[in-house]
């Protein structure tokens, strides 16, 4: 779920919907906290750089 949300956040960020992107990142981080993954963490960090 966290990966899907990271892709959604990236899409929002790329079209300039930064509030929506931040919300999706926050939700992705919530899911990532319950099941840590290096791949997910890397995706979230990449999206955060867009913000």
C-alpha positions as CSV (number, residue, x, y, z in Angstrom):
1,X,0.0,0.0,0.0
2,X,2.8,2.4,0.8
3,X,4.4,1.9,-2.6
4,X,1.1,2.7,-4.3
5,X,0.7,5.8,-2.2
6,X,4.2,6.9,-3.1
7,X,3.3,6.7,-6.8
8,X,0.1,8.6,-6.2
9,X,2.1,11.3,-4.3
10,X,4.6,11.5,-7.1
11,X,1.9,12.0,-9.7
12,X,0.3,14.8,-7.5
13,X,3.7,16.5,-7.1
14,X,4.5,16.4,-10.8
15,X,1.2,18.2,-11.7
16,X,1.7,20.8,-8.9
17,X,-0.9,19.4,-6.4
18,X,1.5,19.7,-3.5
19,X,-1.0,19.5,-0.7
20,X,-2.4,16.3,-2.2
21,X,1.2,15.0,-2.6
22,X,2.1,15.7,1.0
23,X,-1.1,14.0,2.2
24,X,-0.3,10.9,0.1
25,X,3.3,10.9,1.4
26,X,2.1,11.1,5.0
27,X,-0.3,8.2,4.4
28,X,2.5,6.2,2.8
29,X,4.8,6.9,5.7
30,X,2.1,5.6,8.1
31,X,1.9,2.3,6.2
32,X,5.7,2.1,5.9
33,X,6.1,2.4,9.6
34,X,4.1,-0.8,10.2
35,X,6.0,-2.8,7.6
36,X,9.5,-1.3,6.9
37,X,11.0,-1.8,3.5
38,X,14.1,-0.3,1.9
39,X,12.4,0.0,-1.4
40,X,9.5,1.8,0.1
41,X,11.7,4.1,2.1
42,X,13.7,5.0,-1.1
43,X,10.5,5.8,-3.0
44,X,9.2,8.0,-0.2
45,X,12.5,9.9,-0.1
46,X,12.5,10.4,-3.8
47,X,9.0,11.8,-3.7
48,X,9.9,14.1,-0.8
49,X,12.7,15.6,-2.9
50,X,10.0,16.7,-5.4
51,X,8.2,18.6,-2.7
